[in-house]
Amino acid sequence: MFGLGTVEVLVLAVIVIALLGVGLAAVRAGARPAGPLAWRSPGLLPPVSADLQHRVRELYGENKKIEAIKLIREQTGLGLKEAKDLAEALAAGRPLPVAPGQARPDLASRVRELKAAGRGEQAVFLVRGETGMGQAEAERFVDAIDVTGAAGEA
């Protein structure tokens, strides 16, 4: 076997087995997060309260992005990258992932919410991102949405 003697093959086998054992132990140790994420399924966010969402948007508006990310990490237990992605999604008005069985509000409802908060540009961005509409078409769509919830007039 590759010009190796019996002793060399046994030494290599022992080294491989030891490395596999160490790797398996490391995976098992890291597989069970403690704290707020212990319940979490991969790819799903923990609950993000409306108050937290509002505060993160405020902090982004004040150009305090680091504080917003820290706040998310403190309140949700998310890692740095996940918290940063969540903060950016909130600031951009993008929808958050929802848990299975929960319904996400339709596009018109989310646009209505953004318009009511005075964030019309983000509403247009949301429409363009989810529908592929051009700028003018998305602006017309957003303009047609009545903030009170009734059908808007074009």
C-alpha positions as CSV (number, residue, x, y, z in Angstrom):
1,M,0.0,0.0,0.0
2,F,2.0,3.0,-1.3
3,G,5.2,1.4,-0.1
4,L,4.2,1.7,3.5
5,G,4.9,-1.0,6.0
6,T,2.5,-2.5,8.5
7,V,3.6,-0.2,11.3
8,E,3.2,3.0,9.2
9,V,-0.3,1.9,8.0
10,L,-1.4,1.3,11.7
11,V,0.0,4.7,12.8
12,L,-1.9,6.4,10.0
13,A,-5.1,4.5,10.9
14,V,-4.8,5.6,14.5
15,I,-4.2,9.2,13.5
16,V,-7.2,9.2,11.2
17,I,-9.4,7.6,13.8
18,A,-8.2,10.1,16.5
19,L,-8.9,13.1,14.1
20,L,-12.4,11.8,13.3
21,G,-13.1,11.4,17.0
22,V,-12.0,14.9,17.8
23,G,-14.0,16.3,14.9
24,L,-17.1,14.4,16.0
25,A,-16.7,15.7,19.5
26,A,-16.4,19.3,18.3
27,V,-19.5,19.0,16.1
28,R,-21.5,17.5,19.0
29,A,-20.3,20.3,21.4
30,G,-21.3,23.0,18.9
31,A,-24.6,21.4,17.8
32,R,-26.6,22.5,20.8
33,P,-26.7,26.2,21.2
34,A,-27.5,27.5,24.7
35,G,-29.6,30.5,25.4
36,P,-32.3,32.1,23.2
37,L,-31.4,30.1,20.2
38,A,-31.7,26.7,21.8
39,W,-35.1,26.2,20.3
40,R,-34.3,27.5,16.9
41,S,-34.5,25.6,13.6
42,P,-31.8,26.4,11.1
43,G,-32.9,29.1,8.7
44,L,-35.6,30.5,11.0
45,L,-35.4,33.7,12.9
46,P,-36.5,34.0,16.5
47,P,-39.5,36.2,17.2
48,V,-38.8,39.8,16.4
49,S,-41.2,42.1,18.3
50,A,-42.7,45.2,16.6
51,D,-41.0,47.3,19.2
52,L,-37.6,45.9,18.3
53,Q,-38.3,46.4,14.6
54,H,-39.4,50.0,15.2
55,R,-36.3,50.7,17.3
56,V,-33.9,49.2,14.7
57,R,-35.5,51.4,12.0
58,E,-35.0,54.4,14.2
59,L,-31.4,53.6,14.9
60,Y,-30.7,53.1,11.2
61,G,-32.4,56.4,10.5
62,E,-30.0,58.0,12.9
63,N,-27.1,56.3,11.2
64,K,-26.5,54.1,14.3
65,K,-26.2,50.8,12.5
66,I,-23.8,49.2,15.0
67,E,-26.2,50.0,17.9
68,A,-29.1,48.5,15.9
69,I,-27.1,45.3,15.3
70,K,-26.1,45.1,19.0
71,L,-29.7,45.6,20.1
72,I,-30.9,42.8,17.8
73,R,-28.1,40.5,19.1
74,E,-29.0,41.3,22.7
75,Q,-32.8,40.7,22.3
76,T,-32.7,37.7,19.9
77,G,-29.4,35.9,20.6
78,L,-28.6,36.0,16.9
79,G,-25.0,35.9,15.6
80,L,-23.3,38.9,14.1
81,K,-24.0,38.1,10.4
82,E,-27.7,37.1,11.1
83,A,-28.3,40.3,13.2
84,K,-26.7,42.4,10.5
85,D,-28.8,40.9,7.8
86,L,-31.9,41.3,9.9
87,A,-31.1,44.9,10.6
88,E,-30.5,45.7,6.9
89,A,-33.8,44.0,6.0
90,L,-35.7,46.0,8.5
91,A,-34.1,49.2,7.5
92,A,-34.8,48.5,3.8
93,G,-38.4,47.6,4.5
94,R,-38.0,44.0,3.3
95,P,-40.3,41.4,4.8
96,L,-38.9,39.1,7.5
97,P,-39.0,35.4,7.2
98,V,-42.0,33.9,8.9
99,A,-42.4,30.7,10.8
100,P,-44.2,27.8,9.2
101,G,-48.0,28.1,9.6
102,Q,-47.8,31.9,9.9
103,A,-49.2,34.0,7.1
104,R,-47.1,36.9,5.8
105,P,-49.2,40.0,5.1
106,D,-49.8,40.6,1.4
107,L,-47.8,43.1,-0.6
108,A,-50.5,45.7,-0.5
109,S,-50.7,45.5,3.4
110,R,-47.0,45.9,3.7
111,V,-46.9,48.8,1.3
112,R,-49.8,50.4,3.2
113,E,-47.8,50.1,6.5
114,L,-44.7,51.6,4.9
115,K,-46.7,54.5,3.5
116,A,-48.4,55.2,6.8
117,A,-45.0,55.4,8.4
118,G,-43.9,58.0,5.8
119,R,-41.6,55.5,4.0
120,G,-42.9,55.8,0.5
121,E,-39.6,55.3,-1.1
122,Q,-39.0,52.0,0.7
123,A,-42.5,50.9,-0.3
124,V,-41.6,51.5,-4.0
125,F,-38.3,49.5,-3.4
126,L,-40.3,46.7,-1.8
127,V,-42.7,46.5,-4.7
128,R,-39.9,46.5,-7.3
129,G,-38.0,43.8,-5.4
130,E,-41.0,41.5,-5.0
131,T,-42.6,42.0,-8.4
132,G,-39.9,42.9,-10.8
133,M,-41.8,46.1,-11.8
134,G,-39.9,49.1,-13.1
135,Q,-39.6,52.3,-11.1
136,A,-42.6,54.1,-12.7
137,E,-44.9,51.1,-12.5
138,A,-44.0,50.5,-8.9
139,E,-44.6,54.1,-8.0
140,R,-48.0,53.9,-9.6
141,F,-48.8,50.8,-7.6
142,V,-47.7,52.4,-4.3
143,D,-49.7,55.6,-5.2
144,A,-52.8,53.5,-5.8
145,I,-52.6,52.0,-2.3
146,D,-54.8,53.9,0.2
147,V,-53.3,54.2,3.6
148,T,-56.6,53.8,5.3
149,G,-57.0,50.2,3.9
150,A,-59.7,50.9,1.4
151,A,-59.1,50.5,-2.3
152,G,-57.1,53.4,-3.7
153,E,-57.9,55.4,-6.8
154,A,-55.4,55.5,-9.6
